[in-house]
């Protein structure tokens, strides 16, 4: 390895270590590792949120749910848990507003529900489902620790009671209670500052032991490489569309061609025509 290559590699490793140092449980990669097959930690979090003992039967992290439709959107549930009564929980962590959009919770809820019944099962066999969003900010700005979202019958103001529930956790809440301490632990970047041992042990392993940290660093590095490749592809595609758009503009300017005639002359595909049309109309 040459001197320059070695220097670049060292810098990349320093950058990765810096990213890992700043990670907390609001980072879904780290959170997925800490909660992977970790029933006690999952029970802890759910029990605090619901204010009662939740007995978890199974827990999966980054549980991928593929759309049955070709080209449909797949999702991966950060934490997918099942309790002793068959109730399903999807626990998500999110730092930005777009990822915490209210219609995302609707989609997650629908995907979970769609997989509960087998062919011929009656609809009443559907178990309750909860989508729980740990949002790094205060989603509704009321400084409450939790926001419970339920369907209601508007004319009677009664709950619809269809078994579908959504809960937003306010990541800015700083109350001196269990939920406040839980949120503080989710923000913590080192184990010694955490309140709950079950969470502290997981964070310590993946950030403060060599074996665990290597796993996190590898995940960060893989993500960085994947992002770089996707960004490069996007740039190539963007440049290709920009070139085609410019060619269409020049042809229309120098001839009496309409946009469609320019498309035909340049043999532009239907998909590209849609994109270029939108750009030319901006």
C-alpha positions as CSV (number, residue, x, y, z in Angstrom):
1,X,0.0,0.0,0.0
2,X,1.4,3.4,-1.0
3,X,1.9,6.3,1.4
4,X,-1.0,8.3,-0.1
5,X,-3.3,5.3,-0.1
6,X,-2.4,4.5,3.6
7,X,-3.0,8.1,4.6
8,X,-6.4,8.0,2.9
9,X,-7.3,4.7,4.6
10,X,-6.3,6.2,8.0
11,X,-8.4,9.3,7.4
12,X,-11.4,7.1,6.4
13,X,-11.0,5.0,9.6
14,X,-10.8,8.2,11.7
15,X,-14.0,9.5,10.0
16,X,-15.8,6.2,10.6
17,X,-14.7,6.2,14.3
18,X,-15.9,9.8,14.7
19,X,-19.3,8.8,13.3
20,X,-19.5,5.8,15.7
21,X,-18.5,8.0,18.6
22,X,-21.5,10.3,17.9
23,X,-24.1,7.5,17.4
24,X,-26.9,6.9,19.9
25,X,-30.0,4.8,20.0
26,X,-31.7,7.2,17.6
27,X,-29.4,5.8,14.9
28,X,-31.3,2.8,13.5
29,X,-28.2,0.8,12.7
30,X,-27.0,0.9,16.3
31,X,-30.4,0.5,17.7
32,X,-31.0,-2.6,15.6
33,X,-27.8,-4.2,16.9
34,X,-28.6,-3.3,20.6
35,X,-32.1,-4.8,20.4
36,X,-31.3,-7.8,18.1
37,X,-32.9,-10.8,19.7
38,X,-32.9,-8.8,23.0
39,X,-36.2,-9.6,24.5
40,X,-35.4,-8.1,28.0
41,X,-34.5,-4.7,26.5
42,X,-37.5,-4.7,24.2
43,X,-39.8,-5.5,27.2
44,X,-38.2,-2.7,29.1
45,X,-38.9,-0.1,26.4
46,X,-42.5,-1.3,25.7
47,X,-43.3,-1.5,29.4
48,X,-42.2,2.1,30.1
49,X,-44.2,3.4,27.1
50,X,-47.4,1.5,28.1
51,X,-46.9,1.9,31.9
52,X,-47.5,-1.8,32.5
53,X,-45.6,-5.0,32.1
54,X,-45.4,-6.2,28.5
55,X,-44.2,-9.8,28.0
56,X,-42.4,-10.1,24.7
57,X,-42.5,-13.5,22.9
58,X,-40.2,-12.6,20.0
59,X,-38.3,-9.7,18.6
60,X,-36.7,-9.1,15.2
61,X,-34.7,-6.0,14.1
62,X,-34.5,-4.6,10.6
63,X,-37.3,-7.0,9.7
64,X,-37.8,-6.6,6.0
65,X,-41.3,-6.7,4.7
66,X,-41.5,-6.9,0.9
67,X,-44.3,-5.5,-1.2
68,X,-46.3,-8.2,-3.1
69,X,-46.5,-5.7,-6.0
70,X,-43.7,-5.5,-8.6
71,X,-42.2,-2.1,-8.0
72,X,-44.0,-1.7,-4.7
73,X,-42.3,-0.1,-1.7
74,X,-40.6,-2.5,0.8
75,X,-40.0,-1.5,4.4
76,X,-37.7,-2.8,7.1
77,X,-39.1,-2.5,10.7
78,X,-36.5,-1.2,13.1
79,X,-37.9,-3.4,15.9
80,X,-40.7,-5.9,15.2
81,X,-41.9,-7.5,18.4
82,X,-44.8,-9.8,19.3
83,X,-46.2,-10.1,22.9
84,X,-47.7,-13.1,24.6
85,X,-51.2,-12.1,23.5
86,X,-50.2,-11.8,19.8
87,X,-50.2,-8.0,19.7
88,X,-47.6,-6.7,17.2
89,X,-45.3,-3.8,17.8
90,X,-43.3,-1.8,15.3
91,X,-40.8,0.5,17.1
92,X,-39.1,3.0,14.8
93,X,-36.4,5.7,15.5
94,X,-36.3,8.8,13.4
95,X,-34.3,12.0,13.4
96,X,-35.7,14.0,10.5
97,X,-39.2,15.3,9.8
98,X,-39.6,13.6,6.4
99,X,-38.9,10.2,7.9
100,X,-41.4,10.8,10.7
101,X,-44.2,11.9,8.3
102,X,-47.7,10.9,9.6
103,X,-48.4,9.0,6.4
104,X,-45.4,6.8,7.1
105,X,-47.0,5.5,10.3
106,X,-50.1,4.7,8.2
107,X,-48.1,2.7,5.8
108,X,-46.2,0.8,8.5
109,X,-49.5,0.0,10.2
110,X,-51.1,-1.3,7.0
111,X,-48.1,-3.5,6.1
112,X,-48.1,-5.1,9.5
113,X,-51.9,-5.7,9.4
114,X,-51.7,-7.2,5.9
115,X,-49.5,-10.0,7.2
116,X,-51.5,-11.0,10.2
117,X,-54.2,-13.1,8.6
118,X,-53.9,-16.4,6.6
119,X,-56.3,-17.2,3.8
120,X,-59.7,-17.8,5.1
121,X,-59.1,-16.2,8.5
122,X,-62.0,-13.9,9.7
123,X,-61.1,-10.2,10.0
124,X,-62.0,-10.3,13.7
125,X,-59.0,-12.5,14.2
126,X,-56.7,-9.5,13.6
127,X,-54.6,-8.7,16.7
128,X,-53.9,-5.2,17.9
129,X,-51.0,-3.5,16.3
130,X,-48.9,-0.6,17.5
131,X,-46.6,1.6,15.5
132,X,-44.3,3.5,17.9
133,X,-42.1,6.3,16.6
134,X,-39.3,7.6,18.7
135,X,-38.9,11.0,17.0
136,X,-35.8,13.0,17.9
137,X,-38.0,16.2,18.1
138,X,-41.4,17.1,19.5
139,X,-43.7,16.1,16.6
140,X,-46.7,18.0,17.8
141,X,-45.0,20.8,19.8
142,X,-47.0,20.3,23.0
143,X,-44.1,19.2,25.2
144,X,-45.8,16.0,26.2
145,X,-43.8,12.8,26.5
146,X,-46.2,10.7,24.3
147,X,-48.8,11.4,21.7
148,X,-51.4,8.6,21.2
149,X,-53.1,8.5,17.8
150,X,-56.4,6.7,17.6
151,X,-59.3,6.6,15.1
152,X,-62.5,8.1,16.3
153,X,-66.1,8.3,15.0
154,X,-66.3,12.1,14.4
155,X,-70.1,12.3,14.9
156,X,-70.1,10.6,18.3
157,X,-66.5,11.3,19.5
158,X,-66.2,7.7,20.4
159,X,-63.1,5.5,19.7
160,X,-63.5,3.3,16.6
161,X,-61.6,0.5,18.4
162,X,-60.3,-1.2,15.3
163,X,-57.1,-2.3,17.1
164,X,-54.8,0.0,15.2
165,X,-52.7,2.3,17.3
166,X,-49.9,4.9,16.7
167,X,-47.7,6.4,19.4
168,X,-45.2,9.2,18.9
169,X,-42.5,9.5,21.5
170,X,-41.3,13.1,22.0
171,X,-37.5,12.9,21.8
172,X,-37.2,16.4,23.4
173,X,-39.0,15.4,26.5
174,X,-36.9,15.9,29.7
175,X,-39.2,14.9,32.5
176,X,-38.0,13.4,35.8
177,X,-39.8,10.1,35.2
178,X,-39.3,6.8,33.6
179,X,-40.2,7.9,30.1
180,X,-37.9,11.0,30.5
181,X,-35.0,8.8,31.6
182,X,-35.7,6.4,28.7
183,X,-35.5,9.2,26.2
184,X,-32.3,10.5,27.8
185,X,-30.8,7.0,27.4
186,X,-31.8,7.1,23.7
187,X,-29.8,10.3,23.4
188,X,-26.8,9.0,25.3
189,X,-23.6,8.5,23.4
190,X,-21.8,6.5,26.1
191,X,-23.0,3.8,28.5
192,X,-21.8,5.3,31.8
193,X,-24.4,8.1,31.5
194,X,-27.4,5.8,31.0
195,X,-30.1,5.0,33.5
196,X,-31.2,1.5,32.4
197,X,-28.6,-1.2,32.6
198,X,-30.2,-3.3,29.8
199,X,-29.7,-0.5,27.4
200,X,-26.3,0.6,28.8
201,X,-25.0,-3.0,28.4
202,X,-25.9,-3.0,24.7
203,X,-24.5,0.4,24.0
204,X,-21.3,-0.5,25.9
205,X,-20.8,-3.7,23.9
206,X,-21.3,-2.1,20.4
207,X,-19.5,1.2,21.1
208,X,-17.0,0.5,23.9
209,X,-15.7,-3.0,23.3
210,X,-13.4,-3.9,20.4
211,X,-15.5,-6.8,19.1
212,X,-18.8,-4.8,19.2
213,X,-17.3,-1.6,17.8
214,X,-15.8,-3.5,14.9
215,X,-19.3,-4.6,13.9
216,X,-20.7,-1.1,14.0
217,X,-17.7,0.4,12.1
218,X,-18.2,-2.3,9.4
219,X,-21.9,-1.4,9.1
220,X,-21.0,2.3,8.9
221,X,-18.3,1.7,6.3
222,X,-20.7,-0.5,4.2
223,X,-23.3,2.2,4.3
224,X,-20.8,4.9,3.3
225,X,-19.7,2.8,0.3
226,X,-23.3,2.0,-0.7
227,X,-24.2,5.7,-0.4
228,X,-21.2,6.7,-2.5
229,X,-22.2,4.3,-5.2
230,X,-25.8,5.4,-5.2
231,X,-24.8,9.1,-5.3
232,X,-22.4,8.4,-8.2
233,X,-25.2,6.7,-10.1
234,X,-27.6,9.5,-9.4
235,X,-25.0,12.0,-10.6
236,X,-24.5,10.0,-13.9
237,X,-28.3,9.8,-14.4
238,X,-28.7,13.5,-13.6
239,X,-26.0,14.4,-16.1
240,X,-27.5,12.2,-18.8
241,X,-31.0,13.8,-18.4
242,X,-29.5,17.3,-18.4
243,X,-27.6,16.5,-21.6
244,X,-30.8,15.2,-23.3
245,X,-32.8,18.2,-22.1
246,X,-30.2,20.6,-23.5
247,X,-30.2,18.7,-26.8
248,X,-34.0,19.1,-27.0
249,X,-33.8,22.8,-26.2
250,X,-31.2,23.4,-28.9
251,X,-33.1,21.4,-31.5
252,X,-36.3,23.3,-30.8
253,X,-34.5,26.6,-30.9
254,X,-32.7,26.0,-34.2
255,X,-35.7,24.4,-36.0
256,X,-39.4,24.7,-36.0
257,X,-39.7,21.4,-34.1
258,X,-42.2,21.0,-31.4
259,X,-41.1,19.2,-28.2
260,X,-42.6,15.9,-29.3
261,X,-40.9,16.2,-32.7
262,X,-37.6,16.8,-31.0
263,X,-38.2,13.8,-28.8
264,X,-38.9,11.7,-31.9
265,X,-35.8,13.0,-33.7
266,X,-33.5,12.2,-30.8
267,X,-35.3,8.9,-30.2
268,X,-35.9,9.7,-26.5
269,X,-37.7,7.0,-24.4
270,X,-41.1,7.6,-23.0
271,X,-39.8,7.6,-19.4
272,X,-37.2,10.3,-20.3
273,X,-39.8,12.3,-22.2
274,X,-41.8,12.6,-19.0
275,X,-38.8,13.8,-16.9
276,X,-37.6,16.2,-19.6
277,X,-41.0,17.7,-20.2
278,X,-41.3,18.5,-16.5
279,X,-37.8,20.2,-16.6
280,X,-38.7,22.3,-19.6
281,X,-41.9,23.5,-18.1
282,X,-40.3,24.7,-14.9
